[in-house]
Amino acid sequence: MSDLALRIRFLRSHEYESLLRHMDLQWFAAEEEGRTEDPTEQKKKKAREDGKVAKTAELTASLVMLFPLVTIGTLAGYMITQLSQMINYYITSSTMIDIATDTVPYRAFISYFIKLTLPVFAIAFISAFIGNVLQVGLKFTPKAIKPDFKKIKPDIINWAKKSLFSLEAFFNFSKSIIKIAIIGVVAYLDIRKNGPQLANLSQIPLGESFSFVAGIAFGLAVKAALILMSLSLPDYLFQRKQHLDSLKMTKHEVKEEHKQMEGDPLVKSRLRQRMQEILTANMIQNVPEADVIVTNPTHFAVALEWNNETMVAPTVTAKGQDNIAFRIRDIAKENNIPVIENKPLARGLYAAVEIGEMIPEEYWDIVSRVLAEVYRISGKLNDEL
């Protein structure tokens, strides 16, 4: 290869590396790739502890708007009285008090201000509290207000994508248009209905004019709050769906969480197998002490021991199914322990009695007959009875 060709290849390779350095590899990453599984309760709980919950601002805003308006309407007479007293006080005191040196006017203003605004502010605060409790319950987490300096780093591409070109952005834009349209139509119909009276306001006293206009404005405000409240339900359902979609997990994440919560299934399987081996080994050691083995004959085997001095009734010292049953019978033959075939008795004892327990009273009669026959054959009948 010529020197010129080598130089061209070198320059092209460096240009390619430079291009890669300036490209964000996340441009090519598939967002939410593989997140097809619904979030587990543990994932939802952790998100809730982090302050990530599904809620709509529309409900809180409508309640904060509606209840203070109702409070103002209810306390209108009281508020007008306080305003009249305040105006009368300042007009009366304007020629008698030096406002440059006397602090009484300031204290009076604060007193009247609290009397006028405190009920409305208190109801607004309670309304906001209720709006949040209705959606997320009584949950306070400091993580939601913890400073996160990573959020300061601007990410214009993701911001534009989320704010302008996402389903959430389209939904919020459509919701705003619908709200403006509905409230605009309601306001137009109200004003149109009261158009003649509004046109003749100049011909009626000032107090009546003010009361009439205030009534129209108050009614429009209440209707707007009710419209916002009605739109909060579909918005909440949408926000909930978006919240659950954001919490979706990959199959690997579900599997890992399951391992953390309940332990590795492979480890648990090995532990169960090892425990079964230990129980089987201990149980097999009791077989040579048995007086008789009751079998199915192939699927079940139950070892019974009876000592009239220490036991109230015969006791099951070992039992097994399939391979363990074969092993019990083999050990019984090696130790010259009688093996009796009785299908109903073997099945009943295997299902009803655990190892180390005495047989139930309903089996006493048949088991005593089995033991009597065994002792008769072995010559131990007189010793045991």
C-alpha positions in Angstrom: 0.0 0.0 0.0 1.3 3.5 -0.9 2.2 6.2 1.6 -0.7 8.3 0.4 -3.2 5.5 0.9 -1.9 4.9 4.4 -2.2 8.6 5.3 -5.8 8.7 4.0 -6.7 5.7 6.1 -5.1 7.2 9.2 -7.0 10.5 8.7 -10.3 8.7 8.2 -9.8 6.6 11.3 -9.1 9.7 13.4 -12.1 11.5 12.0 -14.3 8.5 12.9 -13.0 8.4 16.4 -13.5 12.1 16.8 -17.1 11.7 15.6 -17.7 9.0 18.2 -16.3 11.1 21.0 -18.8 13.9 20.2 -21.8 11.6 19.9 -23.9 10.6 22.8 -24.4 6.9 22.6 -27.7 7.2 24.3 -29.1 8.7 21.1 -29.1 5.1 19.8 -30.4 3.5 22.9 -33.9 2.2 22.9 -35.8 3.8 25.7 -37.5 1.5 28.2 -36.2 -1.4 26.2 -37.5 -4.7 27.7 -39.6 -3.0 30.4 -42.7 -5.1 29.8 -43.5 -6.4 33.3 -45.9 -4.6 35.7 -44.2 -3.1 38.7 -44.2 -5.3 41.8 -45.6 -4.1 45.1 -42.1 -3.7 46.4 -41.2 -1.4 43.5 -44.3 0.7 44.1 -43.5 0.9 47.8 -39.9 2.1 47.1 -41.2 4.7 44.6 -43.7 5.9 47.2 -40.9 6.3 49.8 -38.9 8.3 47.2 -41.9 10.6 46.7 -42.8 9.3 43.3 -46.6 8.9 43.3 -49.4 9.3 40.9 -51.4 12.5 41.4 -53.0 15.3 39.5 -52.6 19.0 40.3 -56.0 19.6 38.9 -57.8 18.2 41.9 -55.8 20.1 44.4 -56.1 23.3 42.4 -59.9 23.0 42.1 -60.3 22.3 45.9 -58.0 25.3 46.7 -60.1 27.4 44.5 -63.6 26.1 45.4 -63.5 26.0 49.2 -61.9 29.4 49.8 -64.5 30.8 47.4 -67.3 29.2 49.5 -65.6 30.6 52.6 -65.6 34.1 51.1 -69.3 33.7 50.1 -70.2 32.5 53.5 -68.2 35.2 55.4 -69.0 38.0 52.9 -71.1 39.9 55.5 -68.3 39.6 58.1 -65.6 40.6 55.7 -67.6 43.6 54.5 -68.1 44.7 58.1 -64.3 44.4 58.8 -63.5 46.4 55.7 -66.0 49.1 56.6 -64.5 49.3 60.1 -61.0 49.5 58.7 -61.9 52.3 56.2 -63.8 54.2 58.9 -60.9 53.8 61.3 -58.3 55.2 58.9 -60.5 58.0 57.7 -61.3 59.0 61.3 -57.7 58.7 62.4 -56.1 60.4 59.4 -56.3 63.9 61.0 -55.4 62.8 64.5 -52.4 60.4 64.2 -49.0 61.1 63.0 -48.3 58.2 60.7 -44.6 59.0 60.6 -44.1 58.3 64.3 -47.1 56.5 65.6 -47.1 52.7 65.2 -50.8 52.3 66.0 -51.9 52.4 62.3 -49.5 49.6 61.4 -50.8 47.4 64.3 -54.3 48.2 63.2 -53.6 47.2 59.6 -52.0 43.9 60.7 -55.1 43.2 62.9 -57.6 43.9 60.1 -55.4 42.0 57.6 -55.4 38.8 59.8 -59.1 39.0 60.4 -59.8 39.3 56.7 -57.3 36.8 55.3 -56.7 34.2 58.0 -60.0 32.2 57.4 -59.4 32.1 53.7 -55.7 31.1 54.0 -56.6 28.4 56.6 -59.3 26.9 54.4 -57.0 27.0 51.3 -54.3 25.2 53.3 -56.7 22.6 54.5 -58.1 22.2 51.0 -54.6 21.6 49.6 -53.9 19.1 52.3 -57.1 17.2 51.6 -56.4 17.2 47.9 -53.1 15.5 48.4 -54.4 13.1 51.0 -57.2 11.9 48.8 -54.7 11.0 46.1 -51.6 9.6 48.0 -52.8 9.2 51.6 -51.0 10.3 54.7 -47.4 9.9 53.5 -44.5 12.3 54.2 -41.1 11.6 52.8 -38.1 14.0 53.0 -36.6 12.4 49.9 -39.0 14.4 47.7 -37.5 17.7 48.9 -33.9 16.5 49.2 -31.6 18.5 47.0 -30.4 16.7 43.9 -27.6 18.6 42.2 -27.7 16.1 39.3 -30.9 17.7 38.2 -29.1 21.1 37.7 -27.2 19.7 34.7 -29.2 20.8 31.6 -30.3 18.1 29.2 -32.0 20.1 26.4 -32.6 17.1 24.2 -34.5 15.1 26.9 -36.2 18.2 28.2 -37.5 19.0 24.7 -38.5 15.5 24.0 -40.5 15.2 27.3 -42.0 18.7 27.2 -42.8 19.0 23.6 -42.8 15.7 21.8 -44.2 13.2 24.3 -47.6 11.7 25.0 -47.7 13.6 28.3 -47.0 16.9 26.6 -49.8 16.3 24.1 -52.2 15.3 26.8 -51.4 18.4 28.9 -51.7 20.7 25.8 -55.1 19.1 24.9 -56.2 19.4 28.6 -55.4 23.1 28.7 -57.2 23.8 25.4 -60.3 21.9 26.7 -60.2 23.8 30.0 -60.0 27.2 28.3 -62.7 26.3 25.8 -65.2 25.0 28.4 -64.6 27.9 30.9 -64.8 30.4 28.0 -68.1 29.0 26.8 -69.5 29.0 30.3 -68.3 32.6 30.9 -69.7 33.8 27.6 -73.2 32.2 28.3 -73.3 33.8 31.8 -72.3 37.2 30.6 -74.7 37.0 27.6 -77.5 36.0 29.9 -76.8 39.1 32.1 -76.0 41.4 29.2 -79.0 43.7 29.6 -78.3 44.2 33.3 -74.6 44.9 32.7 -75.5 47.5 30.1 -77.7 49.4 32.6 -75.2 49.4 35.5 -74.7 53.2 35.1 -78.4 53.8 36.0 -78.4 51.9 39.3 -76.6 52.8 42.6 -72.9 52.0 43.0 -73.5 49.4 45.8 -76.0 47.5 43.8 -73.8 47.6 40.7 -70.8 46.3 42.7 -72.9 43.5 44.2 -74.3 42.4 40.8 -70.9 42.3 39.2 -69.4 40.5 42.2 -72.2 37.9 42.1 -71.5 37.2 38.4 -67.7 36.9 39.0 -68.3 34.7 42.1 -70.6 32.4 40.1 -68.1 32.1 37.3 -65.2 31.3 39.7 -67.2 28.6 41.4 -68.2 27.1 38.0 -64.6 27.2 36.9 -63.5 25.3 40.1 -66.2 22.7 39.5 -65.0 22.3 35.8 -61.4 21.8 37.0 -62.6 19.2 39.6 -64.5 17.3 36.9 -61.4 17.3 34.6 -59.2 16.0 37.5 -60.6 12.5 37.2 -59.4 11.7 33.7 -56.1 13.6 34.4 -55.6 11.4 37.5 -56.2 8.2 35.5 -53.7 9.4 32.9 -51.1 10.3 35.5 -51.6 7.0 37.2 -51.0 5.1 33.9 -47.9 7.2 33.2 -46.7 6.6 36.7 -47.1 2.8 36.4 -45.5 2.8 33.0 -42.5 4.6 34.4 -42.2 1.9 37.1 -42.4 -1.0 34.7 -39.6 -3.6 35.1 -37.6 -6.0 32.9 -38.0 -9.7 33.5 -34.5 -9.7 34.9 -35.4 -7.0 37.5 -38.4 -9.0 38.6 -36.4 -12.1 39.0 -33.7 -10.3 41.0 -36.2 -8.7 43.2 -37.9 -12.0 43.8 -34.5 -13.5 44.8 -33.9 -10.6 47.2 -37.4 -10.9 48.8 -37.7 -14.7 49.0 -34.2 -16.0 48.4 -32.6 -17.6 45.4 -34.9 -20.5 44.3 -31.9 -22.7 43.5 -30.5 -22.2 47.0 -33.9 -22.8 48.6 -34.3 -26.0 46.5 -30.9 -27.2 47.6 -31.7 -26.5 51.3 -35.0 -28.3 51.1 -33.2 -31.3 49.4 -30.5 -31.3 52.1 -33.1 -31.0 54.9 -35.1 -33.9 53.4 -31.9 -36.0 53.3 -31.2 -35.3 56.9 -34.8 -36.1 58.0 -34.7 -39.3 55.9 -31.4 -40.4 57.4 -32.7 -39.8 60.9 -36.0 -41.6 60.1 -34.2 -44.6 58.6 -32.2 -45.0 61.8 -35.5 -45.7 63.6 -36.5 -48.5 61.3 -34.5 -51.3 63.1 -36.4 -50.5 66.3 -39.8 -51.0 64.8 -42.1 -53.9 65.6 -43.8 -54.1 62.2 -43.8 -52.4 58.8 -47.2 -51.9 57.2 -47.0 -51.5 53.4 -49.2 -50.6 50.4 -47.3 -52.9 49.3 -45.3 -50.9 46.7 -46.0 -47.2 47.2 -46.2 -46.7 51.0 -44.4 -48.1 54.0 -45.1 -47.2 57.7 -42.9 -48.4 60.6 -44.8 -48.9 63.9 -43.2 -49.4 67.4 -45.1 -50.4 70.5 -43.9 -50.5 74.1 -46.7 -51.1 76.7 -44.6 -49.6 79.5 -43.7 -46.3 77.9 -46.4 -45.7 75.2 -50.1 -45.2 75.4 -50.6 -46.4 71.8 -48.3 -47.6 69.0 -46.1 -44.9 67.5 -45.1 -44.2 63.9 -41.3 -44.1 63.9 -40.7 -43.9 60.1 -42.7 -43.6 57.0 -42.0 -43.2 53.3 -43.3 -43.2 49.8 -41.9 -44.9 46.6 -38.1 -45.0 46.9 -38.1 -44.3 50.6 -40.7 -47.0 51.1 -38.5 -49.5 49.3 -35.6 -48.6 51.5 -37.7 -49.0 54.7 -38.7 -52.5 53.6 -35.1 -53.4 52.7 -33.8 -52.3 56.1 -36.7 -54.2 57.7 -35.8 -57.4 55.9 -32.1 -57.0 56.9 -33.2 -56.7 60.6 -35.8 -59.4 60.4 -38.7 -57.0 61.1 -42.1 -58.4 59.9 -43.6 -56.7 56.9 -47.4 -56.8 56.7 -49.3 -55.8 53.6 -52.5 -53.8 54.4 -53.3 -51.2 51.8 -56.0 -49.1 53.6 -54.0 -49.1 56.9 -50.8 -48.1 55.2 -52.4 -45.3 53.3 -54.4 -44.1 56.3 -51.4 -44.0 58.6 -49.2 -42.3 56.1 -51.7 -39.5 55.5 -52.9 -39.1 59.1 -49.9 -39.6 61.4 -46.6 -37.8 61.4 -43.3 -39.4 62.5 -43.0 -39.6 66.3 -46.8 -39.4 66.8 -49.1 -42.0 68.3 -51.7 -43.5 66.0 -55.3 -42.1 66.4 -57.8 -44.1 68.4 -59.7 -45.2 65.3 -56.7 -47.3 64.2 -56.2 -49.0 67.6 -58.3 -52.0 66.9 -56.8 -52.9 63.5 -53.2 -52.1 64.6 -53.6 -54.2 67.7 -54.7 -57.1 65.6 -51.7 -56.7 63.3 -49.3 -56.5 66.3 -51.0 -59.5 67.9 -50.5 -61.6 64.8 -46.8 -60.4 64.5 -46.1 -61.3 68.2 -47.9 -64.6 67.8 -45.7 -65.5 64.9 -42.5 -64.3 66.6 -43.4 -65.8 70.0 -43.4 -62.4 71.7 -47.2 -62.3 72.3 -47.1 -63.1 76.0 -44.2 -60.7 76.7 -45.9 -57.7 75.0 -49.5 -58.1 76.2 
